[in-house]
Amino acid sequence: MKPIQQIWPEPFAERYRAAGYWRGETFPAMLRRQSEERPDAVAIVDGARRWTYRDLHRRAEAHAAGFLKLGLAPGERVLVQLGNVAEFFSAVFGLFRARLVPVYSLPAHRLTEVVHLARRSEAAAYIACDDYDAFDYRALGRELKAEVPGLRNVIIAGDPQEHLPLDGCVAEAAGLPADPEPSSVAFLQISGGSTGLPKLIPRTHDDYIYSCRASNEICGVSDRSVYLVALPAAHNFPMSSPGHFGALHAGARVVLAASANPETAFALIERERVTITGLVPPLALLWMKAAERKTHDLSSLDVLLVGGAKFLPEAARRVRPTLGCTLQQVFGMAEGLVNYTRLGDPDEIVINTQGRPISPDDDVRVVDDDGNSVADGTPGHLLARGPYTIRAYHDDPAANDRSFTPDGYYRTGDVVRRLPGGYIEVLGRAGDHINRAGEKISAEEVEDHLLAHPDVFDAALVSIPDPSLGERSCAFVIAQKEGMKPSTLKAWMRQRGIAAFKVPDQIVFVDRFATTAAGKVSRKELRAQLRDDFLTSSRENPA
């Protein structure tokens, strides 16, 4: 196996420890502490199931021993594709305790994505639900094992069929290894995948727990808080901003929503007296619309965090009047840097900015195309480094060369303006990366799928502004023959084994793409031109 590590230069590491950011905490120790200090407090609510901190700790310990009994060895990687179910937490904390490394996959991922993640991480096992959101992951596990010979075990929560049952992967907890080193990699997250399939992001116990702990302070999370996981639990936003890991670090209660639709979520808010949750902008809009005719009591909800994509000011100013809670805007990334508006900020800041960094040691630069710093208020490319921003992806030298400067700054790919007080206004993406309701889509990856169709000559995917999604995807396609329909091509894309959010929202057939006199064209320039032509045409010929 290729080693997994995340290393900060020692002068930086020493500074982060001296400042108290890195305190030598680990996830197993965090759960153990809570189980000792508040054993009977409810940690996880999943439908009728209510697990206390003692329950969660015991289940995690039993799973840790069970995973090792299967023959998995400390340091091996386990692909986890569980939805918003209690087993997500017992399995993940069990992996932490066994010194195994979870690799997070989203429920929306299909064979293309999970095969890539399993191969790149060299996963030895796969954990999923039997059925979640009307999709059978047992069949996916069967295909995955056939495609990845090194994957030894498929473990299923629920009816496993021929696979291993998760509830059977338990053993006596005696003889478990010591807790992992705080500086070791706790898990692998996935990047948004700005070029091709997702990159793997190694996050350490020290850096990630700092991010959660600091987020708790900014968002007012305590042991009296009740956090609703409305977005998929494996997303970075509902994990750490302040997320379910932040809530568990504080000794709060975590409530799992099978769906983020208002009908489901509002009932849980009323029943569990939820105090805080996080949404992407399209869901926030949906909640606000539903709240106008609500029949549920939402008075317990104190804070709504909105992030994942830019929240337009017109929508942001409606949160308090419609939902009755405080809005906090969030702008962050799985690679590290997270910005928040603060609870005491004036409305002008909360409505019009995406916040300021968590840490005093978040080193943020805004630069021009040549890498020169620009004045505050001037648009530029956002670079960041700090105590919870990674220095490298796992096993991806080419991506590391593109994404990190020689002096350790992460090139976020975002175009922003820095405002007085260090607040950030997000203006958009610099590259060919579409942010559709918080899901990052690589234009290159989708184009590759389109070009695989025998009747497609060429294709280019662009982002189009959308009032609900933030951005939607539009594919411009040159067909090999006449008569191809958008619906037919979309249906074909859905059969490619990719996440549904990657299927183009719109397909436009064109006769040709503009090229230079030499017959060449930059794909980036082509996408920009197609997008501009589309928007100009839409303005001149409104529907």
URMOFEN-V140995 format. One record per run of one state. SS is the DSSP state (~ for helix, > for strand, _ for the rest). FROM is the first residue (numbers start at 1). LEN is the number of residues. If there is no record, write none. Layout:
SS	FROM	LEN
SS	FROM	LEN
//
This chain:
_	1	9
~	10	9
_	19	8
~	27	11
_	38	4
>	42	5
_	47	2
>	49	4
~	53	17
_	70	7
>	77	5
_	82	4
~	86	12
_	98	3
>	101	4
_	105	6
~	111	11
_	122	1
>	123	7
_	130	1
>	131	2
_	133	2
>	135	2
~	137	11
_	148	5
>	153	5
_	158	6
>	164	2
~	166	3
_	169	16
>	185	6
_	191	9
>	200	5
~	205	15
_	220	6
>	226	4
_	230	6
~	236	5
_	241	2
~	243	8
_	251	2
>	253	4
_	257	5
~	262	11
_	273	3
>	276	4
_	280	1
~	281	11
_	292	11
>	303	4
_	307	6
~	313	4
_	317	2
~	319	5
_	324	2
>	326	7
_	333	5
>	338	3
_	341	6
~	347	6
_	353	3
>	356	2
_	358	5
>	363	5
_	368	5
>	373	1
_	374	6
>	380	7
_	387	2
>	389	1
_	390	7
~	397	7
>	404	1
_	405	5
>	410	9
_	419	1
~	420	3
_	423	1
>	424	6
_	430	3
>	433	4
_	437	2
>	439	4
~	443	9
_	452	4
>	456	11
_	467	3
>	470	10
_	480	6
~	486	9
_	495	5
~	500	3
_	503	3
>	506	4
_	510	13
~	523	18
_	541	3
//
